[in-house]
Amino acid sequence: MLHVTLDEIQRDLLKYLRQVEAGATLVIMHADKPIAELRPIVSSHKQLRPFGLCAREFTVPDDFDAPLPEDILNAFEGK
């Protein structure tokens, strides 16, 4: 973690932004107190799962969307 004063940031902003882009974390100081932290954004691009990944590993029963039995419905409703 690199500590940088406001004056240093104002003098050469591009220099410090390049350091952040390279992975550095900057703590911006004012009057010897930290006031901000500047860090790179971590990319959250995840590879998409392939279509049909679990093909033929399970089957959906024919009554999948059939209404629930009365006793289970009552349990959900607190009866």
Secondary structure as a PSIPRED ss2 file (coil, helix, strand):
# PSIPRED VFORMAT (PSIPRED V4.0)

   1 M C   1.000  0.000  0.000
   2 L E   0.000  0.000  1.000
   3 H E   0.000  0.000  1.000
   4 V E   0.000  0.000  1.000
   5 T E   0.000  0.000  1.000
   6 L H   0.000  1.000  0.000
   7 D H   0.000  1.000  0.000
   8 E H   0.000  1.000  0.000
   9 I H   0.000  1.000  0.000
  10 Q H   0.000  1.000  0.000
  11 R H   0.000  1.000  0.000
  12 D C   1.000  0.000  0.000
  13 L H   0.000  1.000  0.000
  14 L H   0.000  1.000  0.000
  15 K H   0.000  1.000  0.000
  16 Y H   0.000  1.000  0.000
  17 L H   0.000  1.000  0.000
  18 R H   0.000  1.000  0.000
  19 Q H   0.000  1.000  0.000
  20 V H   0.000  1.000  0.000
  21 E H   0.000  1.000  0.000
  22 A C   1.000  0.000  0.000
  23 G C   1.000  0.000  0.000
  24 A C   1.000  0.000  0.000
  25 T C   1.000  0.000  0.000
  26 L E   0.000  0.000  1.000
  27 V E   0.000  0.000  1.000
  28 I E   0.000  0.000  1.000
  29 M E   0.000  0.000  1.000
  30 H E   0.000  0.000  1.000
  31 A C   1.000  0.000  0.000
  32 D C   1.000  0.000  0.000
  33 K E   0.000  0.000  1.000
  34 P E   0.000  0.000  1.000
  35 I E   0.000  0.000  1.000
  36 A E   0.000  0.000  1.000
  37 E E   0.000  0.000  1.000
  38 L E   0.000  0.000  1.000
  39 R C   1.000  0.000  0.000
  40 P C   1.000  0.000  0.000
  41 I C   1.000  0.000  0.000
  42 V C   1.000  0.000  0.000
  43 S C   1.000  0.000  0.000
  44 S C   1.000  0.000  0.000
  45 H C   1.000  0.000  0.000
  46 K C   1.000  0.000  0.000
  47 Q C   1.000  0.000  0.000
  48 L C   1.000  0.000  0.000
  49 R C   1.000  0.000  0.000
  50 P C   1.000  0.000  0.000
  51 F C   1.000  0.000  0.000
  52 G C   1.000  0.000  0.000
  53 L C   1.000  0.000  0.000
  54 C C   1.000  0.000  0.000
  55 A C   1.000  0.000  0.000
  56 R C   1.000  0.000  0.000
  57 E C   1.000  0.000  0.000
  58 F C   1.000  0.000  0.000
  59 T C   1.000  0.000  0.000
  60 V C   1.000  0.000  0.000
  61 P C   1.000  0.000  0.000
  62 D C   1.000  0.000  0.000
  63 D C   1.000  0.000  0.000
  64 F C   1.000  0.000  0.000
  65 D C   1.000  0.000  0.000
  66 A C   1.000  0.000  0.000
  67 P C   1.000  0.000  0.000
  68 L C   1.000  0.000  0.000
  69 P C   1.000  0.000  0.000
  70 E H   0.000  1.000  0.000
  71 D H   0.000  1.000  0.000
  72 I H   0.000  1.000  0.000
  73 L H   0.000  1.000  0.000
  74 N H   0.000  1.000  0.000
  75 A H   0.000  1.000  0.000
  76 F H   0.000  1.000  0.000
  77 E C   1.000  0.000  0.000
  78 G C   1.000  0.000  0.000
  79 K C   1.000  0.000  0.000
